[in-house]
Amino acid sequence: QVQLVESGGGSVQAGGSLRLSCVGSGATYSTMGWFRQASGKEREGVATINMSGTKWYRDSVKGRFSIFRDNAKNTLDLQMISLKPEDTGVYYCAARRLGSADFNYWGQGTQVTVSS
């Protein structure tokens, strides 16, 4: 059974930091990433990383968020600094299986709340 399990969400004040972690099992993943969904808004990509280590960040988090991956352990982390209230939302870990163009697997989500 393929599973992605997130941890590390919480509540911080603006300017604070959080680190999200995700552990995957049951499959070999190509690209992994973090997505988020704010209340009343569509889910959006935050950062992705492929097996070779190539990273992508959405513009609004560049310079503040860093994505890390350990292929051997199937783990994915997101280090977030200088958090802003607009970073608030449910953060999801996601992964593509090898050969797929879509994100096939999703974690249950972890809440991040940034207060001003």
BAFI-3210 file (N, C-alpha, C; in Angstrom, 3 decimals, decimal comma, padded with zeros to 6 digits):
// residues 116
n [1|2|3|4|5|6|7|8|9|10|11|12|13|14|15|16|17|18|19|20|21|22|23|24|25|26|27|28|29|30|31|32|33|34|35|36|37|38|39|40|41|42|43|44|45|46|47|48|49|50|51|52|53|54|55|56|57|58|59|60|61|62|63|64|65|66|67|68|69|70|71|72|73|74|75|76|77|78|79|80|81|82|83|84|85|86|87|88|89|90|91|92|93|94|95|96|97|98|99|100|101|102|103|104|105|106|107|108|109|110|111|112|113|114|115|116]
n.u [000,844|000,574|001,746|001,808|002,968|002,560|004,125|004,712|003,379|001,824|001,250|002,422|003,896|004,004|006,978|008,161|009,342|008,936|009,207|008,309|007,702|007,745|007,049|007,409|006,059|005,904|006,200|008,193|009,171|009,026|009,029|008,603|006,647|005,431|002,280|-000,278|-003,311|-005,340|-008,029|-011,020|-009,765|-008,101|-006,071|-002,539|000,683|003,684|006,423|008,665|010,595|012,730|013,960|016,578|017,229|016,545|014,949|011,880|010,220|007,381|006,885|006,250|007,373|010,024|013,353|012,549|011,480|012,677|013,229|013,825|015,131|015,412|016,287|016,909|015,695|013,145|012,044|010,778|011,268|010,231|011,547|010,623|010,958|010,749|007,949|004,715|001,430|-000,090|000,886|-000,552|-002,414|-003,524|-001,072|000,146|001,847|003,025|003,375|004,751|004,397|006,860|007,173|004,764|002,805|001,288|000,567|000,260|-000,056|-001,026|-000,596|-002,224|-002,396|-001,300|-001,806|-000,855|-000,539|-000,213|000,098|-000,539]
n.v [-001,193|002,142|004,960|008,285|010,220|013,048|015,435|017,955|020,402|023,437|026,302|029,552|032,800|035,575|035,773|033,673|030,221|026,968|023,432|021,039|017,559|014,542|011,167|008,513|005,405|002,157|002,516|003,564|006,775|009,358|012,502|014,475|016,516|019,545|020,828|023,281|024,380|027,015|028,229|028,307|028,593|027,392|024,436|024,744|024,467|024,365|023,678|021,542|018,544|016,559|013,179|013,572|015,771|018,260|021,299|023,095|026,120|027,982|031,398|033,086|031,945|031,695|031,909|031,805|029,307|025,938|022,910|019,497|016,265|012,790|010,174|007,528|007,060|007,733|010,209|013,532|016,898|020,182|023,166|026,091|029,488|032,885|033,184|034,109|035,523|034,870|032,418|030,580|027,581|024,269|021,927|019,672|016,676|015,220|012,822|011,459|008,407|006,359|007,132|008,402|011,293|012,719|013,732|011,124|010,180|011,183|012,840|013,129|015,692|018,630|021,156|024,523|027,492|030,902|033,698|037,216]
n.w [000,000|-000,930|000,722|001,956|004,504|006,354|008,567|011,078|010,837|012,132|014,296|013,897|014,407|012,158|010,286|011,523|011,622|010,156|009,762|007,532|007,176|005,261|004,833|002,684|001,459|-000,051|-002,798|-005,643|-006,279|-008,731|-009,323|-006,418|-004,213|-002,608|-001,913|-001,362|000,203|000,719|002,738|000,985|-001,432|-004,437|-004,646|-004,736|-006,237|-004,363|-004,062|-005,809|-006,404|-008,321|-009,030|-009,636|-008,277|-009,167|-008,619|-008,127|-007,390|-006,366|-007,222|-005,055|-002,800|-003,138|-002,005|000,605|001,239|001,302|-000,332|000,355|-000,269|000,370|-001,328|-000,733|001,697|001,137|001,883|002,303|002,790|003,814|004,393|005,924|006,159|007,430|007,447|006,221|006,702|004,442|003,765|005,083|005,327|004,336|003,986|001,630|000,980|-001,992|-004,660|-007,646|-009,379|-011,012|-014,412|-014,651|-015,468|-013,804|-010,391|-008,387|-005,811|-002,576|000,539|003,757|004,576|006,349|008,717|008,425|010,072|010,011|011,865|012,037]
ca.u [000,000|001,356|001,363|002,616|002,532|003,185|004,185|005,448|002,614|001,576|000,910|003,539|003,680|004,681|008,421|008,625|009,797|008,433|009,740|007,381|008,338|006,871|007,678|006,676|006,280|005,113|006,426|009,328|008,597|009,864|008,959|007,832|006,440|004,515|001,188|-001,040|-004,645|-005,903|-009,477|-011,742|-008,937|-007,677|-004,764|-001,470|002,004|004,603|007,796|008,826|011,967|012,721|014,936|017,929|017,452|016,118|013,902|011,025|009,501|006,518|007,582|005,978|008,118|011,454|014,186|012,045|011,231|013,659|012,753|014,906|014,657|016,339|015,720|017,115|014,741|011,821|011,555|010,693|011,110|010,076|011,947|009,963|011,369|010,108|006,577|003,773|000,047|-000,583|001,355|-001,492|-003,186|-003,212|000,041|000,085|002,949|002,524|004,429|004,434|005,071|007,724|006,502|003,507|002,879|000,455|000,853|-000,656|-000,176|-001,172|-000,709|-003,487|-002,332|-000,958|-002,199|000,108|-001,234|000,716|-000,665|000,159]
ca.v [000,000|003,370|005,954|009,464|010,701|014,332|015,895|019,191|021,625|024,107|027,722|030,444|034,199|036,021|035,834|032,439|029,120|025,619|022,422|019,943|016,321|013,554|009,859|007,708|003,967|001,353|002,793|004,410|008,015|010,227|013,818|014,663|017,936|020,079|021,663|023,848|024,880|027,945|028,147|028,967|028,740|026,154|023,924|025,254|023,898|025,192|023,309|020,154|018,093|015,262|012,214|014,088|016,904|019,523|021,879|024,185|026,829|029,055|032,668|033,725|031,321|031,659|032,579|031,554|027,869|025,039|021,527|018,518|014,908|011,678|009,095|006,235|006,938|008,163|011,316|014,838|017,955|021,553|024,136|027,356|030,589|034,177|032,863|035,200|035,065|034,285|031,036|029,744|026,618|022,859|021,540|018,269|016,024|014,483|012,128|010,782|007,134|006,383|007,100|009,134|012,747|013,310|013,370|010,009|009,871|012,378|012,660|013,554|017,133|019,147|022,567|025,574|028,747|032,000|034,851|038,502]
ca.w [000,000|-001,036|001,714|002,231|005,810|006,673|009,952|011,260|010,745|013,397|014,269|014,201|014,074|010,947|010,472|012,129|010,768|010,363|008,849|007,247|006,748|004,630|004,651|001,722|001,484|-000,971|-004,216|-006,018|-006,798|-009,563|-008,702|-005,180|-004,019|-001,602|-002,386|-000,246|-000,105|001,689|002,839|-000,083|-002,632|-005,070|-004,264|-005,588|-006,014|-003,586|-004,427|-006,242|-006,614|-008,993|-008,501|-009,863|-007,388|-009,760|-007,783|-008,612|-006,339|-006,856|-007,038|-003,764|-001,703|-003,462|-001,013|001,962|001,398|000,703|-000,390|000,469|-000,514|000,563|-002,145|-000,085|002,797|000,653|002,695|001,654|003,776|003,352|005,399|005,647|007,019|007,130|007,079|006,099|006,868|003,194|003,660|005,833|004,561|004,536|003,119|001,230|000,302|-003,154|-005,404|-008,904|-009,588|-012,185|-015,708|-014,647|-015,611|-012,754|-009,002|-008,155|-004,399|-001,744|001,967|004,359|004,787|007,670|008,781|008,758|010,339|010,291|012,354|011,868]
c.u [000,879|000,827|002,341|002,085|003,309|003,220|004,859|004,666|002,423|001,222|002,123|003,128|004,440|006,169|009,014|008,978|009,089|009,130|008,723|008,162|007,296|007,657|006,806|007,003|005,449|005,335|007,738|008,775|009,568|009,866|008,117|007,661|005,511|003,510|000,495|-002,391|-005,123|-007,420|-010,136|-010,968|-008,573|-006,300|-003,709|-000,154|002,892|006,048|007,814|010,306|011,916|013,838|016,363|018,251|017,102|014,894|013,129|010,336|008,542|007,155|007,422|006,756|009,615|012,252|013,742|011,851|012,343|013,132|013,954|014,315|015,774|015,746|015,829|016,075|013,315|011,221|011,638|010,434|010,893|010,429|011,372|010,432|010,642|008,668|005,679|002,351|-000,514|-000,038|000,430|-002,270|-002,875|-002,150|000,013|001,400|002,367|003,687|003,884|005,101|005,888|006,896|005,204|003,733|002,102|000,989|-000,207|-000,964|-000,168|-001,213|-002,023|-003,527|-001,979|-001,195|-001,024|-000,676|-000,216|-000,106|000,167|000,380]
c.v [001,243|004,382|007,100|010,048|011,964|014,569|017,255|020,474|022,263|025,557|028,535|031,867|034,532|036,224|034,569|031,382|027,825|024,692|021,304|018,723|015,368|012,266|009,042|006,235|003,303|001,596|003,541|005,617|008,722|011,597|013,781|016,158|018,259|020,994|022,246|024,330|025,757|027,835|028,946|029,146|027,375|025,724|024,422|024,576|024,874|024,932|021,845|019,836|016,731|014,372|012,699|015,276|018,254|020,042|022,953|024,795|027,814|030,378|033,238|033,112|031,266|032,482|032,356|030,062|027,085|023,615|020,592|017,122|013,909|010,478|007,741|005,999|007,283|009,250|012,625|015,869|019,296|022,469|025,488|028,386|031,858|033,983|034,085|034,673|034,412|032,888|030,064|028,819|025,199|022,480|020,040|017,836|015,204|013,859|011,522|009,415|007,237|006,267|007,874|010,628|013,457|012,949|012,347|009,791|011,164|011,987|013,225|015,052|017,497|020,655|023,447|026,869|029,799|033,217|036,124|039,196]
c.w [000,000|-000,034|001,752|003,534|006,156|008,167|009,969|011,119|012,109|013,196|014,682|013,893|012,800|011,229|011,048|011,104|011,137|009,389|008,738|006,771|006,186|004,460|003,728|001,851|000,391|-002,439|-004,393|-006,733|-007,724|-008,901|-007,433|-004,964|-002,870|-002,290|-001,155|-000,738|001,040|001,665|001,722|-001,373|-003,199|-004,550|-005,239|-005,237|-005,277|-004,015|-004,849|-006,412|-007,293|-008,450|-008,658|-008,971|-007,968|-009,019|-008,526|-007,402|-006,983|-006,456|-005,630|-002,595|-001,974|-002,451|000,414|002,239|000,715|000,780|-000,407|000,291|-000,244|-000,162|-001,452|001,005|002,379|001,538|001,926|002,746|003,089|004,519|005,006|006,657|006,596|006,697|007,124|006,308|005,607|002,929|004,391|004,909|004,987|003,510|002,891|000,589|-000,854|-003,914|-006,681|-008,915|-010,869|-013,466|-015,770|-014,798|-014,510|-011,380|-008,582|-006,673|-003,578|-000,283|002,475|004,622|006,219|007,664|009,178|008,918|010,744|010,673|012,250|013,192]
res [q|v|q|l|v|e|s|g|g|g|s|v|q|a|g|g|s|l|r|l|s|c|v|g|s|g|a|t|y|s|t|m|g|w|f|r|q|a|s|g|k|e|r|e|g|v|a|t|i|n|m|s|g|t|k|w|y|r|d|s|v|k|g|r|f|s|i|f|r|d|n|a|k|n|t|l|d|l|q|m|i|s|l|k|p|e|d|t|g|v|y|y|c|a|a|r|r|l|g|s|a|d|f|n|y|w|g|q|g|t|q|v|t|v|s|s]
***
